[in-house]
Amino acid sequence: MIDNKYIVLTAQVISLMFSPFNMPVIAFLLLLMFSYLSMTPIFYKIFVIGMVYVFTILLPRISIFFYRKVNGWSRYHLGQRANRYVPYFISITCYASLLYLMARIHMPRFTMGIIAGALAIQVICAIVNNWVKISTHAAAAGGVVGALLAFSIILNFDPTKWLCFSVMLCGLVSSSRLILRQHKLLDVGLGTLVGVVCGFACIWLA
């Protein structure tokens, strides 16, 4: 029988690795390896990954960290539904700024669709947060599933293997949030639904 502490530790690692902040960078890494963007120069790839990293991980994390310190809060306090609005605003501002920058430098539309999907997820989660502590982890993981489905239709490829992996990943992420008692089943279920719909729609309409 597996010790509970190892289950909790595994859940913590999964939650950290597949944080909503990390998903756009992971998505762009995959695009730069497996799409026609793999033929672009290495300096272009570094620039794109660096740009996405700064606006989706570095700036939001630093801003939220200082916001938490100014208020004298621990991570636990940010987990409370009433305290999530400013972090949502910070993330939305950073993602919107990145989308604007990508439009200015004429990035491919489907790459902008990824950020648009992540931005849409953040906005909807912020709105739903008025009533339910929706899981942004589950929403981000669900966004991968939706985006993959849309890409498979647009690029006409069989997504079965990748889809199975992304669904399994979504399940692992959602389960980790339940194990850590950060969310209830409704929170992760609703988050997954929002993610799948936004991920699919924003790639399909890009």
Buried (B, 14 or more C-beta within 10 A) or exposed (E): EEEEEEEBEBBEEBBEEBBBBBBBBBBBBBBBEEBEBEEEEEEEBEEBBEBBBBBBBEBBBEBBEEBBEEEEBEEEEBBEEEBBEBBBBBBBBBBBEBBEBBEEEEBEEBBBBBBBBBBBBBBBBBEBBEEBBBBBBBBBBBBBBBBBBBBBEEEEEEBEEBBEBBBEBBBBBBBBBBBBEBBBEEBBBBBBBBBBBBBBBBBBEB
